[in-house]
Amino acid sequence: MSDITTDQLRTLLRLVAPLRELKKSVEHSLHLDTFRGTSKLIVKNYSSLQKSVASIIGDDYSASLALDLDADATERETVSQVSMAAGQLLAYLVSYTGAPDSSDGSTLISTAPQITINASGTTEENKERIMNLVRDALKEEKSE
């Protein structure tokens, strides 16, 4: 996994919602059999999202999720392949970014670290050491 900048992480996080919506729309169109005439748009939208993710992350897995459609694939087969690929890309993107699973439809995302320290029973000197470590880490993060 390559190191990415804060701006790249924000870009990846912004891609989660449209990818999630594409996946949901494609699944609904397959279940309701309403996909006819939409496969080109679905492929175009998925391919754009996949290329954006792969260009930032730059690993083999995100690149492997590019569509490889047979020329004689039916529209249902094409849309089904996008559905499968979109699900895999979404799962990978959520895992990679740490975006919360929002199966309830919410899209609240926090990129701030959460640190919980149980310092009960320790000396004031040790508590101060811990706090200094945290302060130093935050200073280093700001200087990058």
KAQUI-V69624 format. One record per run of one state. SS is the DSSP state (a for helix, b for strand, c for the rest). FROM is the first residue (numbers start at 1). TO is the last residue. If there is no record, write none. Layout:
ss from to
SS FROM TO
SS FROM TO
This chain:
ss from to
c 1 5
a 6 31
c 32 38
a 39 57
c 58 59
a 60 64
c 65 74
a 75 97
c 98 123
a 124 143
c 144 144
